[in-house]
Amino acid sequence: MKTFNLNPINGRKSFNNKCHVNKFFNNKNEEISVLISYNTEVAEYNHTNNKMIVKNWFSSTTASHINSFLSFYNFKTCTKKELQNYNN
């Protein structure tokens, strides 16, 4: 498994270690990236089938983390309201 810190899309230098991405292969040999925000899995990207899932969001900071994750993998960013029902 590879782990890396995610940077904000709004020009700030970092999220101060409040979020990171774990990238690994699951038991189906699919490449997966999971966004961890404040020790909670909040989004998952399946590289194999190009499927993004937003699992949860709890605050505006977490929504910012999710939008940076979406942008990092070239998905459209969303408002907090759009994140509630996100499923690409």
C-alpha positions in Angstrom: 0.0 0.0 0.0 1.2 3.5 -0.8 0.1 6.5 1.3 0.4 10.1 0.3 -0.9 13.5 1.7 -3.4 15.3 -0.4 -2.9 19.0 -1.1 -5.7 21.6 -1.3 -6.9 22.8 -4.7 -7.4 26.4 -3.4 -3.6 27.3 -3.3 -2.9 26.5 0.3 0.3 24.5 0.9 -1.3 21.6 2.8 -4.2 20.3 4.9 -1.8 20.0 7.9 -1.9 16.2 7.9 -5.7 16.1 8.3 -6.2 14.0 5.2 -4.3 11.4 3.2 -4.8 8.8 0.4 -4.2 5.1 0.7 -3.6 3.5 -2.7 -3.6 -0.3 -3.0 -4.9 -3.4 -4.9 -8.0 -5.0 -3.5 -8.7 -8.8 -3.5 -10.1 -8.5 -7.1 -6.8 -7.0 -8.2 -8.5 -3.6 -8.8 -6.4 -0.5 -8.0 -8.2 1.5 -5.3 -7.5 4.9 -3.7 -9.2 5.7 -0.5 -9.4 9.3 1.0 -9.0 9.4 4.7 -10.2 12.6 6.4 -9.8 13.0 10.1 -9.3 9.2 10.4 -12.5 8.4 8.5 -12.8 6.9 5.0 -14.9 9.5 3.1 -14.3 8.7 -0.6 -13.0 5.9 -2.8 -11.7 5.9 -6.4 -11.5 2.6 -8.3 -8.9 3.1 -11.0 -9.8 -0.1 -12.8 -13.4 0.9 -13.6 -13.1 4.7 -13.2 -15.7 4.8 -10.4 -15.7 7.4 -7.7 -17.8 7.0 -4.6 -18.2 9.6 -1.9 -19.1 7.7 1.3 -19.5 10.5 3.9 -18.8 14.1 4.6 -19.2 15.8 7.9 -17.9 19.3 7.7 -16.8 22.0 5.3 -13.2 20.9 5.8 -14.0 17.3 4.9 -15.9 18.6 1.9 -12.8 20.5 0.9 -10.7 17.3 1.3 -13.2 15.4 -0.9 -13.1 18.1 -3.6 -9.3 18.0 -3.7 -9.6 14.2 -4.1 -12.1 14.6 -6.9 -9.9 17.2 -8.6 -6.7 15.1 -8.2 -8.4 12.3 -10.1 -9.9 14.6 -12.7 -13.5 14.5 -11.5 -15.7 17.6 -11.3 -15.7 19.2 -7.9 -19.1 19.6 -6.1 -20.9 21.8 -3.6 -21.6 20.3 -0.2 -25.2 19.7 -1.3 -24.1 17.8 -4.4 -21.7 15.7 -2.3 -24.7 14.3 -0.3 -25.9 12.4 -3.4 -22.6 12.0 -5.3 -22.2 8.9 -7.3 -20.5 9.1 -10.7 
